[in-house]
Structures are given as structure tokens and as C-alpha cells.
């Protein structure tokens, strides 16, 4: 499951439980049996950094509406031995290696943020 799917599924669940609101807009989803259903689109939620990237800051004293795990990626450079050179010594090549891991993220709604003051 991608992070986008994880966030969507959790948003729907949060909306059903009354933690966040719906937008009043509806999405049509096709089920595996071909049936189409309409699902209300949940309000936008983002992490602290997600809102910051969009030009907002979380208001002082606000607590996250939800927390759930998403996947994060860490890239590190590792030296990998490759074929020996003409002197018989092994050569090394640096490769970027991606490490995926789960991390708990804390989620805020638009009501909990304000535009960043310039």
C-alpha cells in the first residue's frame, strides 16, 4: 500500500468516527464486483512538515487529530566492491541505497493551522 492509500483509508476511518469532517464532495469508487459506490471526500490532513511545505504553521497549543504509520525512505551511500582492476585489487563503487521503514506520523487539519507570517 502506498502512503497516499494509507492516508486516504485512515482519513475515511477518521471521518466515519467523527474525528475529521467531510468536504461535501463525493468520489466514485468501483468495487471488485463492478459495483460503483460514492464516498464523501474527507477534509485535508497533513503532518506538521506537510503543512509547513504548503506555507502554513500549526497553531500554538494544537494537538494532532490523529496518528498513524506511513512509510519513510532514507537514502545512504554505500561502497560496493566490484570487479578487480588490472593490478588485482578490488575496486569500490559508491551506490545510493534506499532503506524503507515505517514511522508514526501526527496529522493536523486546516482548522489547526495558520498562514506563515512573512
N, C-alpha and C positions, 0 to 999 in steps of 0.2 A: 504494500500500500504506500502511496506517495504521501508526502507531508500535506499536500493540497487535499487529498482524500481524507486523511486523518483529521484535518481541521474542519472540513465540511461535515463529516459524520459526527464529530464531537459538538459542533455548532448546532446541528439539528437536535441532538440529545439535550443540550443546554436550553434550547428554545422550548422543547417539549416540557422540560422541568421548570420552566418559568424563570430561569436564571438570566437569559438574554431575551430580547424581543425579536419579532419578525419584522421584515421590511414592508410587507404588504404586496410584494412582488412574488410571483409563483414560477417555479421551474417545472418543466415536464420531464419526467424520467420514464424510460422504457424498462420494464422488468424482463427477466429472462424468458417468461412465458409470452411476451409480446404485449402485455397489458401496459397501458400508459397511466401514470398517476401524476398528480400535481402536488408539489411540495413547496411550502412557503419558504422563501429565501431568508435565512437568519441574518441579523444585523452583523456588521463588520466587526471582527475581533482581531487584534494583533498583539504581539508581545511589546514590551517596553521599547526594544530596539526597532521593532516594526513600525510603531507609531513615530519614533524619532526620525526614521528614514523618510517618512511622509510629511515631516515638518511639524510634528506635534510633540508635546511632552505630557506625561502623566501628571495630573494634578496632585499636589502635595496631600498626603494622607490617604490617597486612594489605595485600596487593596484589590488584587486581581479577582476578577469574577470567576475564573476557573484556572485549573492547572491540569495539563496532560502532557504526555510524552510525544515528542516528534524526533525525527532523525536529524543529526548534525553530521557534517563532514569536516574532517581535519586532514589537511594535506601536509605531508612531511617529505623531505628529500632524503632518500636512502641511496647509499652507494652499493651497487650490484656488481659482483665480479663478472667479467665477460671473458672471451677467448684470450689466450696468451698472445703477447706481442712477439715480434721476431727474436727477442732476447730470451724468450721462455718465461717471462714474468707475466702474471695475470694483470690485466688492466681493469680499472673500475669505471663505471659509468654512473652518474647521478640520475636517478629517476624520481619523479614525483609520485608518491604512493598515497592513495586516498584511504582513510580509515573512517568507516561509518559507525556511529554509535547513537544510542537513544539518550535523550536529555529531556528532563522535565522543563516545560516552558509555562510561564504565567501569562494569562490573557486578559486584556483590558478592552472595554467598549469605547465608542466615540463619546459617550457621556462622561467618561472619566479622563478625557484629555483636553488640552487647550493648545491653540497655535503657539509655536515657539516665538518669543518676542525677539525682534532683531536688535 
